[in-house]
Amino acid sequence: MPLAPLIAGLGLSWFGREATLVAAAAICLVATALAAASPSLRSLPAEPGWAAHARRFGSERGAPVREP
């Protein structure tokens, strides 16, 4: 995301619109595949379970987790 303006600016000036769009789509596809392949990311609970999840991992590292 932070590099999107750089990729868009250089891509549009050097390679044209179509190639830049294909490159940006490929980057998004790779990022999505990496996120989908990450077991730790897939194991995150829905919002109601965030506090319990944080307590479970916070206690292992010795860091206290405060309830909202």
Secondary structure, DSSP 8 states (H G I E B T S, - for coil): -TTHHHHHHHHHHHT-HHHHHHHHHHHHHHHHHHHHH-HHHHT---GGGHHHHHHHHHHHTT------
